[in-house]
Amino acid sequence: MKEPYEEGVAIFAVWVLGGALSGFVVWLAGGSIALSPRYFQLDTSRNWAANLYTLCAAALAGICLLATRTNHGWLGSDLAVGLSFALLMHGIVQVRAALSMLRLRLAKTFAGFSYSLYVLHFPLLLLIRAKWLPTFRWQPDGVHLLWGAGIATGVILYAFTIAHITERNTSVVRSWVRRQFYSGVDTVSGSATSADS
């Protein structure tokens, strides 16, 4: 039996969190994509089903994006766009395509520094914007597009370099920390044992 205050707590939480709650739902949907191949995977013998599913999810994501431009109610909301893109990503994960070794190696390389790119791109771009770029908006002409491509390439190379130094060596640092921690535990337990005797 429900307690009388449970519904009130739920309504209060929705009221206080407001828009943050829909952002959490979108985050949760995106995070569930990592687990989806384990629990929900389309039959691999029917690749057409995965292709159709992905195509429909792409159409839905396109409709939601178009709705954001036209201020078209719920379809243009952050929640609808986020959930439609989660479905699209799930569809892309379901599609089985034969990849050459070069494409597989490229995908692995880009995946290896994607987190660093995610974390580092904004602070670096903000620094570049504040320090060296003019305050007026760029026009989309050839010169400014070339500048933008150069800056984007520089940011990607910066993130790749940082990831090469940090993320690539995570296991080395983790094993060093474990050795330091466990050797300290052995020393403490050894001195406690000798003190007892």
Residue frames as qw, qx, qy, qz and C-alpha x, y, z in Angstrom:
[[0.000, 0.888, 0.461, 0.000, 0.00, 0.00, 0.00],
 [0.391, 0.532, -0.019, 0.751, 1.25, 3.45, -0.92],
 [0.314, -0.458, -0.422, 0.716, 2.06, 5.93, 1.77],
 [0.194, 0.887, 0.410, -0.084, 0.09, 9.19, 1.37],
 [0.145, -0.863, 0.204, 0.439, 3.24, 11.30, 1.07],
 [0.619, -0.072, 0.607, 0.493, 4.82, 9.31, -1.81],
 [0.401, 0.688, 0.491, 0.353, 2.80, 11.03, -4.53],
 [0.111, -0.989, -0.059, 0.078, 3.48, 14.42, -2.95],
 [0.523, -0.576, 0.434, 0.454, 7.23, 13.74, -2.93],
 [0.564, 0.234, 0.615, 0.498, 7.13, 12.74, -6.60],
 [0.213, 0.875, 0.371, 0.228, 5.15, 15.84, -7.59],
 [0.306, -0.918, 0.116, 0.225, 7.47, 18.05, -5.53],
 [0.608, -0.312, 0.516, 0.516, 10.57, 16.48, -7.16],
 [0.467, 0.506, 0.550, 0.472, 9.17, 17.07, -10.66],
 [0.005, 0.971, 0.225, 0.083, 8.28, 20.66, -9.75],
 [0.429, -0.802, 0.263, 0.323, 11.72, 21.42, -8.23],
 [0.591, -0.180, 0.589, 0.521, 13.76, 19.67, -10.90],
 [0.437, 0.737, 0.059, -0.513, 11.68, 20.97, -13.79],
 [0.644, 0.681, -0.300, -0.174, 13.79, 20.91, -16.95],
 [0.082, -0.590, 0.799, -0.075, 16.63, 19.05, -15.27],
 [0.704, 0.002, 0.664, -0.252, 14.46, 15.97, -15.06],
 [0.800, 0.576, 0.093, -0.143, 14.04, 15.79, -18.83],
 [0.283, 0.776, -0.563, 0.031, 17.80, 16.26, -19.21],
 [0.420, -0.381, 0.801, -0.192, 18.35, 13.33, -16.87],
 [0.820, 0.287, 0.444, -0.217, 15.98, 11.19, -18.95],
 [0.633, 0.739, -0.220, -0.062, 17.93, 12.07, -22.11],
 [0.016, -0.676, 0.725, -0.134, 21.22, 11.29, -20.35],
 [0.641, -0.140, 0.712, -0.250, 19.78, 7.99, -19.16],
 [0.828, 0.495, 0.191, -0.179, 18.62, 7.12, -22.68],
 [0.447, 0.772, -0.451, 0.025, 22.06, 7.88, -24.06],
 [0.238, -0.537, 0.778, -0.221, 23.75, 5.86, -21.34],
 [0.801, 0.052, 0.526, -0.281, 21.47, 2.91, -21.96],
 [0.715, 0.617, -0.264, -0.195, 22.84, 2.61, -25.50],
 [0.099, 0.590, -0.791, 0.128, 26.03, 1.14, -24.04],
 [0.424, -0.110, 0.837, -0.329, 23.99, -1.60, -22.38],
 [0.720, 0.346, 0.074, -0.596, 21.50, -2.15, -25.20],
 [0.554, 0.400, -0.686, -0.249, 23.50, -4.71, -27.22],
 [0.021, 0.164, -0.932, 0.321, 23.49, -6.98, -24.18],
 [0.314, 0.276, 0.735, -0.534, 19.73, -6.80, -23.55],
 [0.567, 0.661, 0.359, -0.336, 18.08, -5.66, -26.78],
 [0.118, -0.443, 0.642, 0.615, 19.67, -6.60, -30.07],
 [0.744, 0.416, -0.050, -0.521, 17.95, -7.16, -33.37],
 [0.910, 0.042, 0.400, 0.099, 18.38, -10.51, -35.09],
 [0.190, -0.619, 0.508, 0.567, 21.66, -10.39, -37.02],
 [0.414, 0.176, 0.815, 0.366, 20.29, -12.66, -39.76],
 [0.219, 0.805, 0.528, 0.158, 17.83, -9.88, -40.65],
 [0.397, -0.194, 0.014, 0.897, 20.11, -6.97, -41.42],
 [0.022, -0.477, -0.470, -0.742, 17.27, -5.32, -43.34],
 [0.441, -0.750, -0.493, -0.035, 15.35, -4.92, -40.07],
 [0.522, -0.520, -0.116, 0.666, 18.25, -3.09, -38.45],
 [0.259, 0.094, 0.341, 0.899, 18.63, -0.89, -41.54],
 [0.198, -0.626, -0.550, -0.516, 14.90, -0.08, -41.56],
 [0.523, -0.709, -0.396, 0.258, 14.91, 0.63, -37.82],
 [0.464, -0.334, 0.043, 0.819, 17.90, 2.97, -38.23],
 [0.110, 0.311, 0.460, 0.824, 16.28, 4.72, -41.19],
 [0.334, -0.731, -0.527, -0.277, 13.04, 5.29, -39.24],
 [0.547, -0.640, -0.243, 0.481, 15.01, 6.56, -36.22],
 [0.370, -0.083, 0.214, 0.900, 16.94, 8.94, -38.49],
 [0.074, -0.533, -0.518, -0.664, 13.66, 10.20, -39.96],
 [0.468, -0.760, -0.449, 0.034, 12.25, 10.76, -36.46],
 [0.526, -0.458, -0.063, 0.714, 15.42, 12.61, -35.38],
 [0.226, 0.175, 0.374, 0.882, 15.17, 14.76, -38.51],
 [0.244, -0.687, -0.541, -0.420, 11.52, 15.56, -37.81],
 [0.532, -0.717, -0.323, 0.314, 12.36, 16.53, -34.22],
 [0.450, -0.243, 0.113, 0.852, 15.21, 18.75, -35.39],
 [0.047, 0.402, 0.479, 0.779, 12.94, 20.39, -37.93],
 [0.385, -0.748, -0.524, -0.138, 10.35, 20.92, -35.20],
 [0.507, -0.539, -0.197, 0.643, 12.93, 22.80, -33.10],
 [0.259, 0.015, 0.292, 0.921, 13.41, 25.26, -35.96],
 [0.212, -0.438, -0.502, -0.714, 9.70, 25.88, -36.36],
 [0.217, -0.150, 0.560, -0.786, 8.85, 25.96, -32.62],
 [0.621, -0.098, -0.552, -0.548, 6.46, 23.08, -33.15],
 [0.772, -0.455, 0.031, -0.442, 5.50, 22.11, -29.61],
 [0.809, -0.439, 0.386, -0.056, 6.53, 18.87, -27.96],
 [0.909, 0.322, 0.106, 0.242, 8.32, 17.42, -31.02],
 [0.417, 0.739, -0.207, 0.487, 10.79, 20.29, -30.83],
 [0.573, -0.781, 0.179, -0.171, 11.53, 19.88, -27.13],
 [0.025, 0.660, -0.745, 0.096, 14.93, 18.87, -25.80],
 [0.633, -0.137, 0.715, -0.262, 13.41, 15.65, -24.53],
 [0.830, 0.469, 0.237, -0.189, 12.03, 14.65, -27.95],
 [0.476, 0.773, -0.419, 0.000, 15.27, 15.53, -29.76],
 [0.199, -0.573, 0.771, -0.193, 17.39, 13.69, -27.18],
 [0.722, 0.008, 0.650, -0.237, 15.24, 10.56, -27.19],
 [0.788, 0.593, 0.048, -0.155, 15.07, 10.49, -31.00],
 [0.328, 0.746, -0.577, 0.066, 18.86, 10.73, -31.21],
 [0.454, -0.370, 0.778, -0.228, 19.18, 7.95, -28.62],
 [0.836, 0.292, 0.420, -0.195, 17.01, 5.77, -30.87],
 [0.609, 0.753, -0.244, -0.054, 19.17, 6.74, -33.84],
 [0.018, -0.663, 0.735, -0.139, 22.36, 5.81, -31.99],
 [0.672, -0.107, 0.692, -0.240, 20.78, 2.52, -30.94],
 [0.821, 0.524, 0.161, -0.163, 19.93, 1.84, -34.59],
 [0.389, 0.782, -0.487, 0.021, 23.47, 2.62, -35.71],
 [0.331, -0.478, 0.791, -0.191, 24.81, 0.19, -33.11],
 [0.794, 0.144, 0.532, -0.256, 22.47, -2.51, -34.48],
 [0.709, 0.667, -0.149, -0.176, 23.62, -2.19, -38.10],
 [0.759, -0.316, 0.469, 0.321, 26.28, -4.72, -39.01],
 [0.558, 0.813, -0.143, -0.090, 28.56, -3.42, -41.74],
 [0.898, 0.006, 0.046, 0.437, 31.78, -4.97, -42.95],
 [0.066, -0.974, 0.185, 0.117, 34.67, -2.60, -42.19],
 [0.740, 0.488, -0.330, 0.325, 38.12, -2.70, -43.69],
 [0.720, -0.306, -0.320, 0.535, 41.10, -2.83, -41.34],
 [0.268, 0.241, -0.018, 0.932, 41.88, 0.82, -42.13],
 [0.383, -0.558, -0.239, -0.697, 38.37, 1.97, -41.20],
 [0.780, -0.491, -0.385, 0.044, 38.42, -0.18, -38.07],
 [0.624, -0.105, -0.234, 0.738, 41.78, 1.29, -37.03],
 [0.032, 0.385, 0.082, 0.919, 40.52, 4.84, -37.72],
 [0.578, -0.593, -0.337, -0.449, 37.37, 4.22, -35.66],
 [0.785, -0.398, -0.348, 0.323, 39.45, 2.86, -32.79],
 [0.447, 0.107, -0.125, 0.879, 41.81, 5.85, -32.96],
 [0.191, -0.470, -0.140, -0.850, 38.97, 8.39, -32.88],
 [0.715, -0.551, -0.369, -0.222, 37.20, 6.49, -30.10],
 [0.734, -0.150, -0.374, 0.546, 40.44, 6.51, -28.11],
 [0.261, -0.059, -0.205, 0.941, 40.44, 10.28, -27.71],
 [0.188, -0.595, -0.540, -0.566, 36.74, 11.10, -27.93],
 [0.499, -0.726, -0.432, 0.195, 36.43, 11.69, -24.18],
 [0.457, -0.350, 0.000, 0.818, 39.41, 14.07, -24.17],
 [0.088, 0.286, 0.438, 0.848, 37.90, 15.90, -27.13],
 [0.345, -0.695, -0.575, -0.259, 34.57, 16.13, -25.30],
 [0.538, -0.683, -0.294, 0.398, 36.19, 17.53, -22.14],
 [0.482, -0.377, 0.124, 0.781, 38.84, 19.78, -23.67],
 [0.334, 0.455, 0.495, 0.661, 37.32, 21.35, -26.76],
 [0.119, -0.893, -0.382, -0.206, 35.19, 24.01, -25.08],
 [0.470, -0.786, 0.012, 0.402, 37.81, 25.50, -22.73],
 [0.526, -0.150, 0.418, 0.725, 40.35, 25.66, -25.56],
 [0.209, 0.579, 0.543, 0.571, 37.89, 27.23, -28.00],
 [0.260, -0.917, -0.302, 0.022, 36.80, 29.73, -25.35],
 [0.531, -0.591, 0.173, 0.583, 40.43, 30.68, -24.73],
 [0.423, 0.150, 0.519, 0.728, 41.07, 31.09, -28.47],
 [0.030, 0.769, 0.523, 0.366, 37.91, 33.18, -28.85],
 [0.364, -0.898, -0.181, 0.171, 38.68, 35.43, -25.88],
 [0.551, -0.547, 0.254, 0.576, 42.38, 35.91, -26.60],
 [0.337, -0.217, 0.558, 0.727, 42.82, 36.08, -30.36],
 [0.186, 0.464, 0.736, 0.456, 39.59, 36.36, -32.29],
 [0.096, -0.194, -0.044, -0.975, 37.65, 39.56, -33.01],
 [0.264, 0.205, 0.688, -0.644, 34.37, 40.23, -31.27],
 [0.582, 0.320, -0.119, -0.738, 32.21, 40.42, -34.43],
 [0.835, 0.117, 0.517, -0.149, 30.54, 37.39, -35.95],
 [0.242, -0.294, 0.729, 0.568, 32.31, 35.68, -38.83],
 [0.680, 0.433, -0.087, -0.586, 30.64, 35.59, -42.20],
 [0.836, -0.027, 0.544, 0.058, 30.57, 32.14, -43.84],
 [0.540, 0.775, -0.275, -0.180, 32.98, 33.04, -46.64],
 [0.881, 0.292, -0.327, 0.176, 35.99, 31.08, -47.85],
 [0.252, 0.561, -0.529, 0.584, 38.56, 32.77, -45.59],
 [0.491, -0.420, 0.445, -0.621, 36.56, 32.29, -42.40],
 [0.973, -0.009, -0.034, -0.230, 35.66, 28.70, -43.28],
 [0.723, 0.402, -0.448, 0.337, 39.37, 28.01, -43.76],
 [0.064, -0.523, 0.533, -0.662, 40.13, 29.64, -40.39],
 [0.772, -0.268, 0.237, -0.526, 37.40, 27.54, -38.75],
 [0.961, 0.159, -0.226, -0.010, 38.74, 24.33, -40.32],
 [0.473, 0.493, -0.531, 0.501, 42.24, 25.21, -39.08],
 [0.337, -0.458, 0.481, -0.668, 41.03, 25.90, -35.55],
 [0.918, -0.114, 0.070, -0.373, 38.96, 22.66, -35.52],
 [0.849, 0.308, -0.384, 0.191, 41.98, 20.68, -36.73],
 [0.187, 0.524, -0.557, 0.616, 44.14, 22.27, -34.03],
 [0.607, -0.366, 0.358, -0.608, 41.61, 21.43, -31.30],
 [0.978, 0.046, -0.101, -0.175, 41.36, 17.82, -32.52],
 [0.681, 0.407, -0.474, 0.382, 45.16, 17.46, -32.57],
 [0.139, -0.524, 0.506, -0.671, 45.37, 19.01, -29.08],
 [0.813, -0.244, 0.231, -0.475, 42.80, 16.53, -27.72],
 [0.937, 0.225, -0.266, 0.033, 44.58, 13.64, -29.47],
 [0.410, 0.512, -0.550, 0.517, 47.92, 14.65, -27.92],
 [0.395, -0.442, 0.475, -0.650, 46.48, 15.00, -24.42],
 [0.933, -0.077, 0.076, -0.343, 44.69, 11.64, -24.75],
 [0.801, 0.381, -0.423, 0.188, 47.89, 10.03, -26.00],
 [0.165, 0.473, -0.610, 0.614, 49.65, 11.22, -22.84],
 [0.421, -0.241, 0.527, -0.697, 46.83, 10.56, -20.34],
 [0.854, 0.054, 0.127, -0.502, 44.09, 8.16, -21.47],
 [0.782, 0.384, -0.490, -0.042, 46.47, 5.82, -23.23],
 [0.354, 0.332, -0.734, 0.475, 48.48, 5.38, -20.01],
 [0.626, -0.464, 0.083, -0.621, 45.52, 4.92, -17.66],
 [0.956, -0.158, -0.247, -0.033, 46.32, 1.25, -17.04],
 [0.606, 0.290, -0.429, 0.604, 49.95, 2.10, -16.17],
 [0.148, -0.455, 0.315, -0.820, 48.88, 4.73, -13.64],
 [0.806, -0.342, -0.074, -0.478, 46.16, 2.44, -12.26],
 [0.911, -0.034, -0.362, 0.195, 48.63, -0.42, -11.70],
 [0.363, 0.367, -0.424, 0.744, 51.13, 1.99, -10.07],
 [0.430, -0.454, 0.187, -0.757, 48.42, 3.26, -7.68],
 [0.920, -0.234, -0.202, -0.239, 47.40, -0.30, -6.85],
 [0.759, 0.147, -0.445, 0.452, 51.01, -1.27, -6.13],
 [0.082, 0.413, -0.372, 0.827, 51.42, 1.78, -3.89],
 [0.637, -0.393, 0.048, -0.661, 48.14, 1.14, -2.09],
 [0.952, -0.156, -0.242, -0.105, 48.61, -2.59, -1.58],
 [0.631, 0.236, -0.478, 0.563, 52.25, -2.25, -0.53],
 [0.148, -0.438, 0.326, -0.825, 51.12, 0.31, 2.05],
 [0.816, -0.314, -0.060, -0.482, 48.40, -2.05, 3.29],
 [0.897, 0.028, -0.397, 0.191, 50.91, -4.91, 3.61],
 [0.352, 0.363, -0.456, 0.732, 53.33, -2.67, 5.53],
 [0.426, -0.421, 0.223, -0.770, 50.60, -1.49, 7.92],
 [0.916, -0.222, -0.129, -0.307, 49.25, -5.00, 8.48],
 [0.787, 0.185, -0.457, 0.371, 52.79, -6.36, 8.91],
 [0.132, 0.390, -0.462, 0.786, 53.65, -3.75, 11.54],
 [0.654, -0.369, 0.098, -0.653, 50.33, -4.40, 13.31],
 [0.947, -0.066, -0.310, -0.055, 51.09, -8.13, 13.40],
 [0.600, 0.247, -0.492, 0.580, 54.61, -7.57, 14.77],
 [0.184, -0.441, 0.327, -0.815, 53.24, -5.16, 17.40],
 [0.828, -0.309, -0.083, -0.460, 50.73, -7.81, 18.52],
 [0.914, -0.021, -0.349, 0.205, 53.43, -10.40, 19.02]]
